[in-house]
Amino acid sequence: MAKYESAKVADCEKIEKHEIPPEAQEAYLALKKVGFEAYFVGGCVRDILMGKKPKDWDITTNAKPEEIVKLYEKSFYENKYGTVSVVSATEDPTLKTIEITPYRVESKYSDQRHPDAVRFAEKLEEDLKRRDFTINALALDLESGKIIDFFGGREDLQKGIIKAVGEAKERFAEDALRMMRAVRLATELNFKLEDKTREALQENSVSLEMIAKERIRDELEKIMMASDPARGFELMREYGVLKYVMPELEKGFGVTQNKDHIFTVWDHNLRALSHAAEKGWSLEVRMGALLHDIAKPHTKRGDGPKSTFYGHDVVGGRMTEKALTRLKFPQKFVDRVSKLVRHHLFFSDTAVITLSAVRRVVRNVGPENIDDLMKVRFCDRIGMGRPKEQPFRLRKYQAMIEEVSRDPISVGMLNIDGERVMSAARLSPGPKIGSILNILLDEVLDDPKLNTEAYLLNKAQGLATLSDQDLAQAGMEAKKRSSMAEEEVIEEIEKKYHVK
């Protein structure tokens, strides 16, 4: 884990205009030209002081929403908090939309998620007082280049501290998501939490139960995509936050493994995640690496060097699906990561494995996911403390994947379809067609050279002479072989570990 380090904050009296992009300057000047007050505020000011490119630009002003929208050719105002979005002509996503919000004061937060009411304020200080952390309560007067800092935000930036504005308990009571945001900022900036802010977070983390899962997911994604996401998960566990975000993962803390592992399940998973982050891999790969052994605490049998975790890949796939669905991740993302977890234990001994087996793995995880599956396997190895992510056998396995990349791996890739089967075998639509196609695919997975129309039609005609019962049985067995998944075994495991 990286150590805490003080931020390298620009030690200057003012910020020069050339440090602000033209699009942001234009939005600012439009307000100033007609006599309104205007300040850049929040994260963009913080990032400029840290020498970073801001991810977005925010302006606060004493103008009201209806006055703001009149000043810009392309703008829209469609929220009750007064924020006007100004659209610029640039293709830079950080500047495409600049948000302008009137000074505002918020009333109490009865649901710990949204203010009961919002009223517009007259002074900048009133607006900054409602913000979450001191490093986000900084404002920039572009005309003078001076930083307005009522709450010691610049000093906290220098010290590398996340500190709540005013009373931390009050800030977290207003919006419990701020606790996740505190962890996220500490992760992204490599800061530590100020003592009272940390204590308030630990005492009130249960309030996260009231927050919409989508909002928690958004902060979680940002933590996952940070340069050191493992530290974010350590902080969430330490502060009592993780149990309200991903309790399944926390159960691996302190769980020892067998003779093949020198790390606990928790440490192994975080080390795997760290490797994915170091390589700059996608959110899907990072999540797959983090969750690949999520089921080990549930499937562990015995203790010490001979302990076992049979079925943890199957159980893990189901647990991953449930956890990510609960957090409202898109279904496509859920399906993809669940497959990576479910199939991360593919047999890779290239001295024994056949091309047929490789085709079945590609078929199970999907050609579009096979590269990510290999990356998760690499993360798994590094998470175990192995010196190389790609030993010879995995490099050889990748070569075998490339070798079978054009081979048929699904019914849709056969050189005949259901209509041709019905026509050649004189069958009506029904389950027999599916059984025949599954049997044909099973043969082609073993030998792609059999994927010819002549052979498949001849074989289909022979299969059509079987009784309905015999054909159904043969089709079922072929489908099991094709998927490399014994459904009865999976069902038994799912029931045993309550992950159905």
C-alpha positions, 0 to 999 in steps of 0.5 A: 500500500502507498504511504500517506504523502503531503500534497504538492500544492502550488505555493502561489499568491494567485492563479494566472488566467492562462491556467484556465481553459478558454471554454471555462473562461468564456462561461465565467466572463459571460456572468461578469460582463453583465455585473454578476459575481462569479467564482470557480469553485470546488474540485476544479480549484483543488485540482489546479492547486495540485497541478492536475487537470480538472475532471470538470468545471463548476462556477458559482454565482449570485445570479439566479437560474433564469438569469443564467440561462439567458446568457448562453446560447446552449444551456439547460436547467432541469433540476430543483437545485438551481444548477444550469449546464452550459454546453461548449463546442469543445470535444474535451469531455472535461469541458463539454458541459460547465455547471453554473450554480447560484449561491445556495443554502440547504435546509435539513436533510430528513432522509440523509440524502437530499435537502428538504428545501434549497434557497438561494443565498446572497453571499459566497461564504454561505454557499461554501459553508454547505460544502462537504470538505475543506479542500472542496470549499475553495473558490477562485476569483479569476479576475484577481487570480486569488483563492478564497478560502474560509475554512483552511482548505489550502492548508489541508491540501498541503498536509494531505488531509480530508477534513469536513467543513464545520462539524463532520457529524452534521455534514454526514447527517446531511448526506451520508454519501459524503462518507463514501466520497471521503474514502474515494477522495482519500484513495484518489489523492492518497490523503488521510482523514482528519481525526474528527472526520474519521471518527464521525464517519466510523460512528455514522457509517450505518447511514449508508443503508439509506443511500440509493445503491446507484449513488454508492455504485458511482463512488465505488467505480471511482475508487476502483479506477483509482491508481491504488484502489486496494487502499480504498477497500482497506479504508472502507473496511477499517471505517466500517463502510464496506459492510454496507457496500460489499459485505461479501468481500469483507468476509475474506478478511483474516481467512487463511488459505491452503499450502498454495497460498501465503496470503489470506483471502482478503489480502490475495483479492486486494493484491489481485486488484492492485495488479489490474490497477497497475496494468491500467486494465478496465473496470471489468477486469479490476472487478473480476480480479477483486471478486474472483475468490469472493466465495472462498470464505463460504466454501472453505472446508478444513483448516491449515495447509490442507483446507479446500475451497471446492466449488468456489468458482461456481458459488463466486459467479453467483455471488458476484451476480447478486452483489453487482445487481444489488449495486445496480450495475448495468446487466451487461457488466454484471453478466461479464464480470460474473463470467470472469469469476465463474470461469477463472479456474479454467484448466490450463495445463497445456501438456494435457489440455486439448484444443477441444477443451480450449474451444469449450472455455472460449464458448463458455466465457464468450470470445469477447471476454476471453482476453479479460479472463486471461487478465484475471488469471494473471492477476490471480497469479500475482495476487498469490505472490508468484513472480510472473503473471504469464508463465510458459503454460499460460503463454501457450494457452493464449497461443491455443486460444488464437489457434481456435479463434476461428473455429465454431463454438456455438450453434449459430456458427454451424454450417446448417441451421434449424430450418435446414435440419427440419427440411433435410430430416423432415421434422416439425419445429420442436425440441428435437431440433435443438437436441440435434443442433446440440449434438452436432455442436458437440462433435464440431467442438471436438473436430471443427473439420466436421463443420461441413453442410454435407456431414452435418445434414447426413448426421442430422438425418441419422439422429432424426430416426432416434426416439424422442426420449433417446434424442433428448437424452443425447442432446442433454449430454452433448450440451453438458459436454459443450458447456463443461458444466455439470448442471446437477453438480452446480445446482447442488453447490448452489443449494448448499451455499444458498446462492441459488 
